[in-house]
Amino acid sequence: MPQSTAIRKDAIYFHDLHDHVDTMAVEVHTGLSQSPKSLSPKFFYDKRGSELFDAITELPEYYPTRTEVELLQQHGKEMAELLGRHGFLLELGSGSSAKIRLLLEALQPNVYVPIDISRQHLIDSAQLLVRDHPWLTVHAMCIDYSQPAALPDLGPGCYNAFFPGSSIGNFEPADALTLLRRIHQWVGHEGGLLIGVDLKKDHQVLNAAYNDAQGLTADFNLNVLQHINSRLDSNFDLTYFRHQASYEPDKGCIEMHLESTEAHQVHINGNTYNFAVGETIHTENSYKYSIDEFHALADRADFTPVKVWSDPQQLFSIHYLTAK
C-alpha cells in the first residue's frame, strides 16, 4: 500500500493512496482467457465512457440518478440531522461531488473526505467545491475503495460516510458485504453511513433502463472494447458485437454482456482470442435489493438500519445506518 503524504493546497489536502501501476493488459488477458469471458466494469470509464454515462443519467428510462437526487432534495435536512453537523464526512466514489452539494450546507462538516480512484478528477472536483464553499476543509483520498485500505488518521471526531448512486449493486453480494465491513472500520463505533440502493421492481422498468431507446447504454457497453483498443495493441471490431442486458430474477441483478455476432478472432499484445457466434463477454452486474434484503446485508456488516427513504413508485432507496 502506498504511503499517504498529505499535499496541501489552500484548504485541500491530497492523499495519494492508490497504486498507479497499469495492470490493464494483465486483467484483460485474464478475463478473456476465462470461460465465460469477462471484462472488469472499471474499463468502461475512459473519457468517452464517462461522458456516455453522464448522458445515460439524463435518459427518461434511467430512473436511478434523478430519483436519488429528488430524495436528497426532499429529505436532505432530515438526513443531515441524522448524520450530525461538524464531523468528518467520507464520500465513496465521489466523482464530481455533485450529490454531496445537496447536503453540504446543512451538514457543515469540519472535514470532507472525497474518495475516488480517478486522481485528476478528484483534485479538480475538490478545487471546485472549495471555491464554492470557502469554509470547507477537504482531505481528498485517491484510493480504490474496493480493495483493503486503511485511511490516514485525521484526528478524533464523529465519522460518517456517504455512498450514493447504488454503486453497492455493482459488487457481488459477498464483496458488497466485505465493502460494508470496510466502511464500518472507517467510520468506527457509532459512526453512520448514508447509502443509495436500487430497489427490486417490475422487470420491464429494469430492462428498459439498461436498453434505452437511444442506444446510449449499448454505446457505453461497447466503449469498453474501444477503450481497450486505445490503450493496448488490440483490434476489437465493434461491429462484431452487440449489447445485451437483461434482469436475471434468480440472481436479483441486471447482467450486461457483449455478444459476438459472428465467429472471429481478436489479437491483443500478441495473444489471440477466439469468439464463436453467440459467445459473450460479461461486462457488469447490477444487483437490486428489497429493503429487507439490504437491511439483512447491513446487519451482517454490523450496521443497524435507522431510517430509509424511498420514492412513491418504490424505484430507489436511501438508507441511514449506524455502526454497532
C-alpha positions as CSV (number, residue, x, y, z in Angstrom):
1,M,0.0,0.0,0.0
2,P,1.4,3.4,-1.0
3,Q,2.2,5.7,2.0
4,S,0.0,8.7,2.5
5,T,1.7,12.0,2.1
6,A,-0.7,14.9,2.5
7,I,0.0,17.7,0.0
8,R,-1.8,20.9,0.9
9,K,-3.1,23.5,-1.5
10,D,-5.4,26.1,0.1
11,A,-7.9,24.2,2.1
12,I,-7.3,20.9,0.2
13,Y,-5.1,18.1,1.5
14,F,-4.4,15.4,-1.2
15,H,-3.5,11.9,-0.1
16,D,-2.4,9.5,-2.9
17,L,-3.0,6.0,-1.6
18,H,-3.6,4.3,-4.9
19,D,-1.0,2.1,-6.7
20,H,-1.0,3.6,-10.2
21,V,0.8,0.6,-11.8
22,D,-1.1,-0.1,-15.1
23,T,-2.4,-3.6,-14.9
24,M,-5.0,-3.3,-17.7
25,A,-3.1,-5.7,-20.1
26,V,-2.9,-8.5,-17.4
27,E,-6.5,-8.1,-16.3
28,V,-7.8,-8.1,-19.9
29,H,-5.8,-11.2,-20.7
30,T,-7.1,-13.0,-17.6
31,G,-10.7,-12.0,-18.3
32,L,-10.7,-13.1,-21.9
33,S,-8.9,-16.4,-21.1
34,Q,-11.7,-17.5,-18.9
35,S,-14.9,-19.3,-19.9
36,P,-17.2,-17.5,-20.0
37,K,-15.1,-14.4,-20.9
38,S,-15.4,-11.2,-18.8
39,L,-14.0,-7.7,-18.6
40,S,-14.0,-5.5,-15.5
41,P,-16.6,-2.7,-15.5
42,K,-13.9,-0.3,-14.4
43,F,-12.7,-0.3,-18.0
44,F,-15.9,1.4,-19.1
45,Y,-14.6,4.7,-17.7
46,D,-12.2,6.4,-20.1
47,K,-13.2,10.0,-21.1
48,R,-15.7,8.8,-23.6
49,G,-17.2,6.3,-21.3
50,S,-17.6,8.9,-18.5
51,E,-19.3,11.2,-21.0
52,L,-21.7,8.4,-22.1
53,F,-22.6,7.6,-18.5
54,D,-23.4,11.2,-17.7
55,A,-25.7,11.2,-20.8
56,I,-27.3,8.0,-19.6
57,T,-28.3,9.5,-16.3
58,E,-30.4,12.1,-18.2
59,L,-32.4,9.5,-20.2
60,P,-36.1,9.1,-19.4
61,E,-35.7,5.4,-19.0
62,Y,-32.8,5.7,-16.5
63,Y,-34.6,6.4,-13.2
64,P,-31.8,5.9,-10.5
65,T,-30.0,9.2,-10.7
66,R,-32.9,11.6,-10.9
67,T,-34.8,9.6,-8.2
68,E,-31.9,9.7,-5.8
69,V,-31.4,13.4,-6.4
70,E,-35.1,14.0,-5.7
71,L,-34.9,12.1,-2.5
72,L,-31.8,14.1,-1.4
73,Q,-33.6,17.3,-2.2
74,Q,-36.8,16.3,-0.4
75,H,-35.3,14.8,2.7
76,G,-31.8,16.3,2.8
77,K,-32.5,18.3,6.0
78,E,-33.6,15.1,7.9
79,M,-30.6,13.2,6.5
80,A,-28.3,15.9,7.7
81,E,-29.8,15.9,11.1
82,L,-29.2,12.2,11.5
83,L,-25.6,12.5,10.2
84,G,-24.9,15.4,12.5
85,R,-23.0,18.6,11.9
86,H,-19.4,19.4,12.2
87,G,-17.9,15.9,11.9
88,F,-15.8,14.1,9.3
89,L,-17.7,13.1,6.2
90,L,-16.3,10.5,3.8
91,E,-17.8,10.1,0.3
92,L,-17.0,6.9,-1.6
93,G,-16.8,7.2,-5.4
94,S,-17.2,11.0,-5.1
95,G,-16.6,11.7,-8.8
96,S,-17.8,15.2,-9.5
97,S,-19.1,15.5,-5.9
98,A,-22.4,16.7,-7.4
99,K,-24.8,14.9,-4.9
100,I,-22.9,15.9,-1.8
101,R,-23.6,19.5,-2.7
102,L,-27.2,18.9,-1.8
103,L,-26.2,18.1,1.8
104,L,-23.0,20.3,2.5
105,E,-24.7,23.4,3.7
106,A,-26.9,21.6,6.1
107,L,-24.1,19.3,7.3
108,Q,-21.3,21.9,7.6
109,P,-18.7,19.2,8.2
110,N,-15.4,20.1,9.8
111,V,-13.7,17.9,7.1
112,Y,-15.0,16.5,3.9
113,V,-13.1,13.4,2.6
114,P,-13.9,12.5,-1.1
115,I,-12.6,9.1,-2.0
116,D,-12.1,8.2,-5.7
117,I,-9.7,6.2,-7.9
118,S,-9.5,9.0,-10.6
119,R,-6.7,11.2,-9.4
120,Q,-7.1,14.3,-11.6
121,H,-10.9,14.2,-11.5
122,L,-10.7,14.0,-7.7
123,I,-8.4,17.1,-7.5
124,D,-10.5,19.1,-9.9
125,S,-13.7,18.4,-8.1
126,A,-12.2,19.2,-4.7
127,Q,-10.9,22.6,-6.0
128,L,-14.4,23.4,-7.3
129,L,-16.0,22.5,-4.0
130,V,-13.6,24.7,-2.0
131,R,-14.2,27.6,-4.5
132,D,-17.9,27.3,-3.9
133,H,-17.7,26.6,-0.2
134,P,-14.7,28.6,1.1
135,W,-15.3,27.4,4.7
136,L,-14.8,23.8,3.7
137,T,-11.6,21.8,4.5
138,V,-11.1,18.8,2.1
139,H,-8.9,15.8,2.6
140,A,-9.1,14.1,-0.9
141,M,-8.1,10.4,-0.9
142,C,-7.0,8.8,-4.2
143,I,-7.8,5.2,-3.5
144,D,-9.5,2.1,-4.9
145,Y,-12.1,1.6,-2.1
146,S,-12.9,-1.9,-3.4
147,Q,-9.5,-3.0,-2.1
148,P,-8.3,-3.3,1.5
149,A,-7.1,0.1,2.7
150,A,-6.5,1.9,5.9
151,L,-7.3,5.7,5.8
152,P,-4.8,8.1,7.4
153,D,-5.7,9.3,10.9
154,L,-7.4,12.6,10.5
155,G,-8.0,13.1,14.2
156,P,-10.7,12.5,16.8
157,G,-14.3,13.2,16.0
158,C,-17.5,11.8,14.6
159,Y,-17.1,9.9,11.3
160,N,-19.9,9.3,8.7
161,A,-19.8,8.0,5.2
162,F,-21.9,8.9,2.1
163,F,-22.1,6.3,-0.7
164,P,-24.6,7.4,-3.3
165,G,-25.5,6.1,-6.7
166,S,-26.3,2.5,-5.8
167,S,-22.7,1.6,-6.6
168,I,-23.0,-1.1,-3.9
169,G,-25.1,-3.0,-6.5
170,N,-22.1,-3.4,-8.8
171,F,-20.4,-5.7,-6.2
172,E,-21.2,-9.4,-5.9
173,P,-23.1,-9.8,-2.6
174,A,-20.1,-11.3,-0.8
175,D,-17.9,-8.4,-2.0
176,A,-20.6,-5.9,-1.0
177,L,-20.6,-7.4,2.5
178,T,-16.8,-7.0,2.6
179,L,-17.0,-3.4,1.5
180,L,-19.7,-2.6,4.1
181,R,-17.4,-4.0,6.7
182,R,-14.5,-1.9,5.4
183,I,-16.7,1.2,5.7
184,H,-17.6,0.1,9.3
185,Q,-13.9,0.1,10.1
186,W,-13.5,3.6,8.7
187,V,-16.4,5.3,10.5
188,G,-15.9,3.4,13.7
189,H,-18.3,2.5,16.5
190,E,-21.5,4.6,16.3
191,G,-20.4,6.1,13.0
192,G,-23.0,6.4,10.3
193,L,-23.5,5.5,6.6
194,L,-25.9,7.2,4.2
195,I,-26.1,4.9,1.2
196,G,-28.2,4.7,-2.1
197,V,-29.6,1.3,-3.0
198,D,-31.6,0.5,-6.1
199,L,-34.7,-1.5,-5.4
200,K,-36.2,-4.6,-6.9
201,K,-39.1,-3.7,-9.2
202,D,-41.0,-4.6,-12.3
203,H,-38.7,-6.3,-14.8
204,Q,-39.9,-4.2,-17.6
205,V,-38.7,-1.0,-15.9
206,L,-35.3,-2.5,-15.1
207,N,-34.8,-3.9,-18.7
208,A,-35.8,-0.5,-20.2
209,A,-33.3,1.3,-18.0
210,Y,-30.4,-0.8,-19.4
211,N,-31.7,-1.0,-23.0
212,D,-32.7,2.6,-23.7
213,A,-34.3,3.7,-27.0
214,Q,-31.4,6.0,-27.9
215,G,-28.9,3.2,-27.6
216,L,-26.6,5.1,-25.2
217,T,-26.2,2.2,-22.8
218,A,-25.3,0.0,-25.8
219,D,-22.7,2.5,-26.8
220,F,-21.4,2.7,-23.2
221,N,-21.1,-1.1,-23.1
222,L,-19.3,-1.3,-26.5
223,N,-17.0,1.5,-25.5
224,V,-15.1,-0.9,-23.2
225,L,-13.8,-2.5,-26.3
226,Q,-12.8,0.8,-27.9
227,H,-11.1,1.8,-24.6
228,I,-9.0,-1.4,-24.8
229,N,-8.2,-0.7,-28.4
230,S,-6.9,2.7,-27.5
231,R,-4.8,1.5,-24.6
232,L,-3.5,-1.8,-25.8
233,D,-2.3,-3.3,-29.0
234,S,-5.7,-4.8,-29.9
235,N,-8.0,-5.0,-32.8
236,F,-11.6,-5.3,-31.5
237,D,-14.1,-4.7,-34.3
238,L,-17.1,-3.2,-32.5
239,T,-19.4,-4.1,-35.4
240,Y,-18.9,-7.8,-34.5
241,F,-20.5,-7.3,-31.1
242,R,-23.9,-6.2,-29.8
243,H,-25.1,-5.0,-26.4
244,Q,-27.1,-7.4,-24.3
245,A,-28.7,-6.6,-20.9
246,S,-31.4,-8.3,-19.0
247,Y,-32.7,-8.8,-15.5
248,E,-31.9,-12.2,-14.0
249,P,-34.6,-12.8,-11.3
250,D,-32.8,-15.8,-9.7
251,K,-29.8,-13.6,-9.1
252,G,-31.6,-10.4,-8.5
253,C,-29.4,-8.4,-10.9
254,I,-29.1,-6.9,-14.3
255,E,-26.4,-8.7,-16.3
256,M,-24.7,-6.9,-19.1
257,H,-22.8,-8.7,-21.8
258,L,-21.4,-8.1,-25.3
259,E,-22.4,-10.8,-27.6
260,S,-20.3,-11.9,-30.6
261,T,-22.4,-11.8,-33.8
262,E,-20.0,-13.9,-35.9
263,A,-17.1,-16.2,-35.4
264,H,-13.8,-14.2,-35.4
265,Q,-10.5,-13.7,-33.6
266,V,-9.2,-10.7,-31.6
267,H,-5.4,-10.1,-31.2
268,I,-4.2,-8.3,-28.1
269,N,-0.5,-7.8,-27.3
270,G,0.5,-10.9,-29.3
271,N,-2.3,-13.1,-27.8
272,T,-5.2,-14.5,-29.9
273,Y,-8.7,-14.9,-28.5
274,N,-11.4,-16.8,-30.4
275,F,-15.0,-15.8,-30.4
276,A,-17.8,-18.1,-31.5
277,V,-21.2,-16.9,-32.8
278,G,-23.3,-16.1,-29.7
279,E,-20.4,-16.2,-27.3
280,T,-20.5,-13.3,-24.8
281,I,-18.2,-11.1,-22.7
282,H,-19.7,-10.4,-19.3
283,T,-19.1,-6.8,-18.5
284,E,-21.2,-5.9,-15.5
285,N,-23.7,-7.0,-12.9
286,S,-26.1,-4.5,-11.1
287,Y,-27.7,-6.1,-8.1
288,K,-31.1,-4.9,-6.9
289,Y,-32.3,-5.3,-3.3
290,S,-35.5,-5.2,-1.5
291,I,-35.4,-3.0,1.6
292,D,-35.5,-6.1,3.9
293,E,-32.7,-7.8,1.9
294,F,-30.4,-4.8,2.2
295,H,-31.1,-4.4,5.9
296,A,-30.1,-8.1,6.3
297,L,-26.9,-7.4,4.4
298,A,-26.2,-4.3,6.5
299,D,-26.8,-6.2,9.7
300,R,-24.2,-8.8,8.7
301,A,-21.7,-5.9,8.4
302,D,-22.6,-4.8,11.9
303,F,-24.7,-1.8,10.8
304,T,-28.1,-1.0,12.4
305,P,-30.8,0.4,10.0
306,V,-32.2,3.6,11.4
307,K,-34.1,5.2,8.6
308,V,-34.9,4.6,4.9
309,W,-36.4,7.0,2.3
310,S,-37.9,5.8,-1.0
311,D,-40.0,7.4,-3.7
312,P,-43.7,6.7,-4.1
313,Q,-43.1,4.3,-7.0
314,Q,-40.5,2.3,-4.9
315,L,-37.8,2.7,-7.6
316,F,-34.9,3.7,-5.3
317,S,-34.0,4.0,-1.7
318,I,-31.6,5.8,0.6
319,H,-30.7,4.2,3.9
320,Y,-29.1,5.7,7.0
321,L,-27.3,3.1,9.1
322,T,-25.3,3.3,12.3
323,A,-22.3,1.2,13.2
324,K,-22.8,-1.2,16.1
